[in-house]
Amino acid sequence: MYKEKRNFARLALHAKANIHQNGHTIEGEVENLSMKGVFVMAPRRLEINDTVAVTIYHTLTPQVLCDLKAKVVRVTDKGMGLQFEKTLLD
């Protein structure tokens, strides 16, 4: 039987995300969000272990939901999994 490795539940979320690295920005769409990370669907991918800043915006308003530093921990055909340096509550 498969055992879930995650410590925090994931929430499906419709939000925009900007991933910032070295003066460049990748615009994407949040697929899901947890206290410790986010999966962003994006047209361009980064490398595993790259460090980035990620800003997540509410889709209906330009309000920033979070602005955190993160590390790329997973890359797929659809996008990237980012692990936050701190949890959303830190």
C-alpha positions in Angstrom: 0.0 0.0 0.0 1.3 3.5 -0.9 2.1 5.7 2.1 1.9 9.5 1.7 5.2 11.2 2.4 3.9 14.7 2.7 3.6 16.3 6.1 1.0 18.9 5.0 -2.2 18.6 3.0 -2.3 20.1 -0.5 -5.1 22.4 -1.5 -6.2 22.9 -5.1 -5.9 26.6 -5.7 -6.5 28.8 -8.8 -3.9 31.5 -8.5 -1.2 33.1 -10.6 2.5 32.7 -9.6 5.6 34.5 -10.6 8.9 32.6 -10.1 11.8 35.0 -9.9 15.4 33.9 -10.5 18.5 36.0 -11.5 16.4 39.0 -12.8 14.1 36.7 -14.9 10.5 36.0 -14.2 8.5 32.9 -15.2 4.7 33.4 -15.1 2.7 30.3 -14.2 -0.5 29.0 -12.7 -0.7 27.3 -9.2 -2.0 23.8 -9.4 -1.9 23.1 -5.7 -0.5 24.7 -2.5 0.5 23.4 0.9 2.1 25.0 4.0 5.5 23.9 2.8 5.4 24.2 -1.0 3.6 24.8 -4.3 3.3 23.1 -7.7 3.3 25.7 -10.5 2.3 24.9 -14.1 4.7 26.9 -16.3 5.9 27.0 -19.9 9.5 27.1 -18.8 11.2 24.9 -16.3 14.2 25.4 -14.0 16.6 22.8 -12.7 16.3 20.7 -9.5 17.8 22.5 -6.5 17.6 26.0 -8.2 16.7 28.6 -5.6 14.0 31.1 -6.5 11.6 33.6 -5.1 7.9 32.8 -5.7 5.0 35.3 -5.5 1.5 34.0 -5.6 -1.4 36.3 -6.5 -5.1 35.9 -6.1 -6.6 35.5 -9.6 -9.5 38.0 -9.1 -7.4 40.8 -7.6 -3.8 41.7 -7.8 -3.5 40.9 -4.0 -0.3 39.0 -3.1 -1.2 35.8 -1.2 2.5 35.0 -0.4 6.0 36.0 -1.4 8.6 33.4 -0.3 11.9 31.9 -1.1 11.9 28.4 -2.4 13.9 25.6 -4.0 12.9 23.6 -7.0 12.4 20.0 -5.8 10.5 18.4 -8.7 10.2 19.0 -12.5 7.6 17.5 -14.7 6.2 18.0 -18.2 3.5 20.3 -16.7 5.6 22.4 -14.3 7.7 22.5 -11.1 7.3 21.6 -7.5 8.8 24.3 -5.2 9.6 23.8 -1.5 9.4 26.9 0.6 12.3 27.8 2.9 9.8 28.6 5.6 6.1 27.5 6.0 3.4 29.9 5.0 2.9 30.6 8.7 6.5 31.4 9.6 
